[in-house]
Amino acid sequence: MTTAHQIVVSAENNPYIAWQCKLFYFSCVTRMNHQPVVVVHDSGEDWHPDFYELAKAGCAIYSAPNYRYDRDGNDYAARNQPGSLLRAAELFHDQDVLITLCDPDMVFVRRVEFPEVLAGEFSSFMDYDRDFVNDVLPKLGITRAILDEQKHSLCVSVPYIVPFGIARAFGETWMSIIDLFKPRRWEDVMYAFGLTAVKLRQRVAVTHLVDHNYWPEEILQATMIHYAYGDERWNKRDYSRKETNQNVWHPPERYPPETILGELLNQIKEAREFYRSVFV
């Protein structure tokens, strides 16, 4: 990773996302020696206390409008992802940076070498031949032939790297394309990212930087972990409520440190001590 990269986390103002942001920040500063920016989208309420703790720990946190609702009133939380990119474009308007957009449920294992071009992490389940993708192509003026030429490089998810020079146009187009998908699916934001690249005549580099906790006891290979999944061994969703979210800092001990889950749980324990030391 170069000094030109700026890691940005897209977050919502609730206890579930707040503890994830605390873990992300700890991981980023200890494994990457990098200060990320957290963009918190407005919920109509004061920030959750964990965000104030993050700020006291040194994290740069910025508010942003909430983009969850489209003009028809449909609720889709992932619209905040391009919204975070737009906020980052404002924040870094005078800097030539590569905005590296992450979800809060990610941690770093060691220093990551991000590319210096528009890029995203390979996503194995995506398929641009699906009917709901074909349905939006005429609305975008994208032919099937043009999409087919690039489709294998468009199967990407977070972390996204977006050069500052195209960040605003990319964010605006990304959000508008999300709104073309009817009915809405959770993965539409990912397909919309790829279609945005095609619409703006940009090429996407594909990275292989991330292990997922879909296979929690596999040996860790990658430089990042995305803990989007979960099962009876450990599941981030068990800590989604105000009544349970603080229990996340007391994970089970029984998983080997060389595994994906073992590394994740060890970082959670380290983060617990990190924040204790910050507020002593």
DRENMAR-131349 format. One record per residue (C-alpha): residue number from 1; residue in one letter; chain; x, y, z. Coordinates in Angstrom, 2 decimals. Example, Ala and Ser with C-alpha at 12.3 -4.5 7.8 and 13.67 -1.06 7.14 Angstrom:
(1,"a","A",(12.30,-4.50,7.80))
(2,"s","A",(13.67,-1.06,7.14))
// end
This chain:
(1,"m","A",(0.00,0.00,0.00))
(2,"t","A",(1.31,3.45,-0.90))
(3,"t","A",(0.84,6.77,0.84))
(4,"a","A",(-1.54,7.63,-2.00))
(5,"h","A",(-4.16,5.20,-0.67))
(6,"q","A",(-6.72,6.40,1.85))
(7,"i","A",(-8.84,3.72,3.49))
(8,"v","A",(-12.47,4.74,4.03))
(9,"v","A",(-15.06,2.75,5.97))
(10,"s","A",(-18.75,3.11,5.13))
(11,"a","A",(-20.75,2.90,8.36))
(12,"e","A",(-24.23,3.30,9.77))
(13,"n","A",(-25.01,4.78,13.16))
(14,"n","A",(-26.01,1.74,15.20))
(15,"p","A",(-24.36,-0.45,17.87))
(16,"y","A",(-23.86,-3.38,15.49))
(17,"i","A",(-21.78,-1.38,13.02))
(18,"a","A",(-20.09,0.69,15.72))
(19,"w","A",(-18.26,-2.23,17.34))
(20,"q","A",(-17.19,-3.43,13.88))
(21,"c","A",(-15.71,0.01,13.21))
(22,"k","A",(-13.78,-0.16,16.50))
(23,"l","A",(-12.32,-3.52,15.50))
(24,"f","A",(-11.55,-2.24,11.99))
(25,"y","A",(-9.75,0.82,13.33))
(26,"f","A",(-7.64,-1.23,15.74))
(27,"s","A",(-6.71,-3.66,12.98))
(28,"c","A",(-5.86,-0.92,10.49))
(29,"v","A",(-3.58,1.06,12.80))
(30,"t","A",(-1.80,-2.00,14.25))
(31,"r","A",(-1.40,-4.08,11.08))
(32,"m","A",(-1.23,-1.36,8.44))
(33,"n","A",(0.14,1.63,10.39))
(34,"h","A",(-2.57,3.61,8.61))
(35,"q","A",(-5.25,5.96,9.90))
(36,"p","A",(-8.57,5.12,8.21))
(37,"v","A",(-11.47,7.50,7.82))
(38,"v","A",(-14.90,6.36,9.02))
(39,"v","A",(-17.95,7.85,7.30))
(40,"v","A",(-21.05,7.56,9.51))
(41,"h","A",(-24.35,8.03,7.72))
(42,"d","A",(-26.97,10.04,9.56))
(43,"s","A",(-29.66,8.13,11.46))
(44,"g","A",(-31.45,11.14,12.93))
(45,"e","A",(-29.90,10.41,16.33))
(46,"d","A",(-26.66,11.26,18.09))
(47,"w","A",(-23.68,9.05,17.29))
(48,"h","A",(-23.52,5.76,19.13))
(49,"p","A",(-21.09,6.04,22.10))
(50,"d","A",(-18.65,3.65,20.40))
(51,"f","A",(-18.07,6.26,17.69))
(52,"y","A",(-17.13,8.81,20.34))
(53,"e","A",(-14.72,6.28,21.81))
(54,"l","A",(-13.26,5.80,18.35))
(55,"a","A",(-12.75,9.53,17.97))
(56,"k","A",(-11.02,9.67,21.37))
(57,"a","A",(-8.74,6.87,20.21))
(58,"g","A",(-7.66,9.05,17.28))
(59,"c","A",(-9.94,7.93,14.45))
(60,"a","A",(-11.13,10.54,11.95))
(61,"i","A",(-14.92,10.24,11.77))
(62,"y","A",(-17.15,12.25,9.46))
(63,"s","A",(-20.91,12.48,9.19))
(64,"a","A",(-22.70,12.03,5.87))
(65,"p","A",(-26.32,12.08,4.69))
(66,"n","A",(-28.22,8.82,4.78))
(67,"y","A",(-28.78,7.50,1.26))
(68,"r","A",(-30.66,4.33,2.23))
(69,"y","A",(-33.94,5.55,0.72))
(70,"d","A",(-34.31,6.18,-2.98))
(71,"r","A",(-36.71,8.75,-4.46))
(72,"d","A",(-39.56,6.22,-4.28))
(73,"g","A",(-38.96,5.58,-0.58))
(74,"n","A",(-37.43,2.12,-1.06))
(75,"d","A",(-34.99,1.20,1.70))
(76,"y","A",(-31.66,-0.25,0.58))
(77,"a","A",(-28.80,0.11,3.05))
(78,"a","A",(-26.09,-0.48,0.43))
(79,"r","A",(-26.88,2.86,-1.25))
(80,"n","A",(-24.73,4.29,1.51))
(81,"q","A",(-21.68,2.67,-0.07))
(82,"p","A",(-21.57,5.05,-3.05))
(83,"g","A",(-22.71,7.70,-0.59))
(84,"s","A",(-19.51,7.13,1.39))
(85,"l","A",(-17.50,7.42,-1.81))
(86,"l","A",(-19.15,10.77,-2.52))
(87,"r","A",(-18.35,11.98,1.00))
(88,"a","A",(-14.75,10.86,0.59))
(89,"a","A",(-14.56,12.77,-2.70))
(90,"e","A",(-15.53,15.89,-0.75))
(91,"l","A",(-13.07,15.24,2.07))
(92,"f","A",(-10.10,14.69,-0.22))
(93,"h","A",(-11.01,17.23,-2.89))
(94,"d","A",(-7.51,18.74,-2.86))
(95,"q","A",(-5.55,15.48,-2.61))
(96,"d","A",(-4.56,13.02,-5.30))
(97,"v","A",(-5.53,9.88,-3.38))
(98,"l","A",(-6.80,6.41,-4.18))
(99,"i","A",(-9.96,6.00,-2.12))
(100,"t","A",(-9.97,2.47,-0.74))
(101,"l","A",(-13.54,1.72,0.27))
(102,"c","A",(-14.07,-1.01,2.86))
(103,"d","A",(-16.93,-2.53,4.81))
(104,"p","A",(-16.61,-2.34,8.59))
(105,"d","A",(-16.69,-6.15,8.95))
(106,"m","A",(-13.11,-6.50,7.70))
(107,"v","A",(-9.74,-6.80,9.41))
(108,"f","A",(-6.14,-6.71,8.23))
(109,"v","A",(-3.72,-9.56,8.84))
(110,"r","A",(-0.59,-7.77,7.67))
(111,"r","A",(0.34,-4.92,5.37))
(112,"v","A",(-1.72,-4.97,2.17))
(113,"e","A",(-0.39,-3.93,-1.22))
(114,"f","A",(-3.39,-2.35,-2.90))
(115,"p","A",(-3.21,-1.59,-6.64))
(116,"e","A",(-2.99,2.00,-7.82))
(117,"v","A",(-5.88,1.76,-10.29))
(118,"l","A",(-9.64,1.24,-10.20))
(119,"a","A",(-10.01,-2.20,-8.61))
(120,"g","A",(-12.15,-4.57,-6.56))
(121,"e","A",(-11.80,-7.90,-4.79))
(122,"f","A",(-12.76,-11.03,-6.72))
(123,"s","A",(-16.25,-12.33,-5.93))
(124,"s","A",(-16.78,-15.93,-6.99))
(125,"f","A",(-20.59,-16.04,-6.95))
(126,"m","A",(-21.26,-13.12,-9.29))
(127,"d","A",(-22.62,-13.81,-12.77))
(128,"y","A",(-23.32,-11.01,-15.24))
(129,"d","A",(-25.33,-13.40,-17.43))
(130,"r","A",(-28.23,-13.37,-14.98))
(131,"d","A",(-31.59,-12.04,-16.15))
(132,"f","A",(-31.75,-9.16,-13.68))
(133,"v","A",(-28.49,-7.81,-15.10))
(134,"n","A",(-29.76,-8.09,-18.66))
(135,"d","A",(-32.87,-6.17,-17.65))
(136,"v","A",(-30.93,-3.01,-16.82))
(137,"l","A",(-28.54,-2.97,-19.78))
(138,"p","A",(-30.94,-1.18,-22.21))
(139,"k","A",(-31.53,1.53,-19.61))
(140,"l","A",(-27.79,2.18,-19.52))
(141,"g","A",(-27.14,1.99,-23.24))
(142,"i","A",(-24.75,-0.90,-22.66))
(143,"t","A",(-24.85,-3.69,-25.21))
(144,"r","A",(-24.49,-7.32,-24.32))
(145,"a","A",(-21.36,-7.54,-26.45))
(146,"i","A",(-19.64,-4.70,-24.57))
(147,"l","A",(-20.49,-6.27,-21.21))
(148,"d","A",(-19.33,-9.71,-22.30))
(149,"e","A",(-15.93,-8.31,-23.19))
(150,"q","A",(-15.34,-7.18,-19.61))
(151,"k","A",(-17.68,-9.24,-17.43))
(152,"h","A",(-15.07,-11.50,-15.85))
(153,"s","A",(-13.17,-8.51,-14.47))
(154,"l","A",(-16.38,-6.99,-13.08))
(155,"c","A",(-17.08,-9.75,-10.53))
(156,"v","A",(-15.75,-7.72,-7.62))
(157,"s","A",(-16.64,-6.54,-4.15))
(158,"v","A",(-14.93,-4.67,-1.29))
(159,"p","A",(-12.34,-3.44,-0.89))
(160,"y","A",(-12.94,-1.15,-3.86))
(161,"i","A",(-10.16,1.18,-4.96))
(162,"v","A",(-11.33,4.31,-6.78))
(163,"p","A",(-8.88,6.98,-8.00))
(164,"f","A",(-9.83,10.41,-6.77))
(165,"g","A",(-10.07,11.85,-10.28))
(166,"i","A",(-13.14,9.75,-11.08))
(167,"a","A",(-14.54,9.37,-7.54))
(168,"r","A",(-17.42,11.86,-7.76))
(169,"a","A",(-18.63,10.75,-11.19))
(170,"f","A",(-18.21,7.12,-10.17))
(171,"g","A",(-20.19,7.56,-6.94))
(172,"e","A",(-23.04,9.39,-8.61))
(173,"t","A",(-23.30,6.88,-11.46))
(174,"w","A",(-22.99,3.93,-9.07))
(175,"m","A",(-25.92,5.13,-6.99))
(176,"s","A",(-28.09,5.84,-10.03))
(177,"i","A",(-27.44,2.36,-11.43))
(178,"i","A",(-28.34,0.72,-8.11))
(179,"d","A",(-31.77,2.30,-8.46))
(180,"l","A",(-32.36,0.62,-11.81))
(181,"f","A",(-32.52,-2.85,-10.25))
(182,"k","A",(-36.12,-3.89,-9.52))
(183,"p","A",(-36.83,-5.68,-7.26))
(184,"r","A",(-33.81,-4.89,-5.11))
(185,"r","A",(-31.36,-7.63,-4.10))
(186,"w","A",(-28.62,-7.38,-1.51))
(187,"e","A",(-25.93,-7.96,-4.17))
(188,"d","A",(-27.20,-5.26,-6.56))
(189,"v","A",(-24.62,-2.81,-5.20))
(190,"m","A",(-21.85,-5.11,-6.47))
(191,"y","A",(-23.28,-5.49,-9.96))
(192,"a","A",(-23.91,-1.75,-10.07))
(193,"f","A",(-20.22,-1.12,-9.33))
(194,"g","A",(-19.19,-3.21,-12.33))
(195,"l","A",(-21.76,-1.62,-14.61))
(196,"t","A",(-20.61,1.82,-13.50))
(197,"a","A",(-17.12,0.99,-14.69))
(198,"v","A",(-18.49,-0.05,-18.07))
(199,"k","A",(-20.69,3.03,-18.33))
(200,"l","A",(-17.75,5.32,-17.55))
(201,"r","A",(-15.44,3.36,-19.85))
(202,"q","A",(-13.14,2.31,-17.05))
(203,"r","A",(-11.27,-0.96,-16.66))
(204,"v","A",(-11.32,-2.77,-13.31))
(205,"a","A",(-8.32,-4.62,-11.89))
(206,"v","A",(-9.23,-7.73,-9.87))
(207,"t","A",(-7.52,-8.35,-6.54))
(208,"h","A",(-7.17,-11.49,-4.42))
(209,"l","A",(-6.47,-10.00,-1.02))
(210,"v","A",(-9.25,-11.35,1.19))
(211,"d","A",(-10.13,-14.57,3.02))
(212,"h","A",(-13.74,-15.05,4.16))
(213,"n","A",(-15.01,-16.71,7.30))
(214,"y","A",(-17.30,-18.91,5.20))
(215,"w","A",(-14.54,-21.46,5.89))
(216,"p","A",(-13.64,-20.32,9.42))
(217,"e","A",(-11.23,-23.12,10.33))
(218,"e","A",(-9.28,-23.03,7.07))
(219,"i","A",(-5.63,-21.95,7.29))
(220,"l","A",(-5.36,-18.21,6.76))
(221,"q","A",(-3.73,-17.28,3.45))
(222,"a","A",(-4.77,-13.73,2.58))
(223,"t","A",(-3.80,-10.32,3.91))
(224,"m","A",(-7.37,-9.40,4.95))
(225,"i","A",(-10.40,-11.15,6.43))
(226,"h","A",(-14.00,-10.33,5.58))
(227,"y","A",(-16.19,-11.84,8.29))
(228,"a","A",(-19.46,-11.42,6.41))
(229,"y","A",(-20.58,-14.97,7.19))
(230,"g","A",(-21.01,-16.89,10.42))
(231,"d","A",(-22.22,-20.11,11.98))
(232,"e","A",(-22.55,-21.77,15.38))
(233,"r","A",(-18.83,-21.33,16.02))
(234,"w","A",(-18.95,-17.54,15.79))
(235,"n","A",(-21.31,-15.13,14.06))
(236,"k","A",(-21.15,-11.34,14.01))
(237,"r","A",(-24.96,-11.26,13.98))
(238,"d","A",(-25.02,-12.62,17.53))
(239,"y","A",(-23.78,-9.16,18.56))
(240,"s","A",(-26.22,-7.07,16.57))
(241,"r","A",(-28.38,-5.80,19.42))
(242,"k","A",(-27.68,-3.22,22.09))
(243,"e","A",(-28.17,-5.92,24.73))
(244,"t","A",(-25.53,-8.24,23.26))
(245,"n","A",(-23.07,-6.18,21.25))
(246,"q","A",(-20.55,-5.68,24.08))
(247,"n","A",(-20.26,-9.45,24.48))
(248,"v","A",(-18.32,-9.47,21.21))
(249,"w","A",(-15.17,-8.49,23.14))
(250,"h","A",(-15.15,-11.83,24.96))
(251,"p","A",(-14.77,-14.39,22.14))
(252,"p","A",(-14.17,-18.13,22.53))
(253,"e","A",(-10.57,-19.29,22.94))
(254,"r","A",(-10.52,-22.66,21.20))
(255,"y","A",(-9.57,-21.90,17.59))
(256,"p","A",(-5.95,-22.19,16.38))
(257,"p","A",(-4.33,-18.81,15.61))
(258,"e","A",(-3.27,-19.90,12.12))
(259,"t","A",(-6.93,-20.29,11.04))
(260,"i","A",(-9.21,-17.58,9.69))
(261,"l","A",(-11.44,-17.66,12.76))
(262,"g","A",(-8.50,-17.92,15.14))
(263,"e","A",(-6.88,-14.77,13.70))
(264,"l","A",(-10.17,-12.88,13.81))
(265,"l","A",(-10.92,-13.80,17.43))
(266,"n","A",(-7.36,-13.03,18.50))
(267,"q","A",(-7.70,-9.57,17.00))
(268,"i","A",(-10.95,-9.05,18.88))
(269,"k","A",(-9.17,-9.89,22.15))
(270,"e","A",(-6.26,-7.60,21.26))
(271,"a","A",(-8.68,-4.80,20.40))
(272,"r","A",(-10.36,-5.19,23.80))
(273,"e","A",(-7.04,-4.53,25.52))
(274,"f","A",(-6.18,-1.75,23.06))
(275,"y","A",(-9.28,0.23,23.98))
(276,"r","A",(-8.79,-0.44,27.66))
(277,"s","A",(-5.31,1.10,27.44))
(278,"v","A",(-6.61,4.09,25.49))
(279,"f","A",(-9.08,5.03,28.20))
(280,"v","A",(-7.00,4.25,31.30))
// end
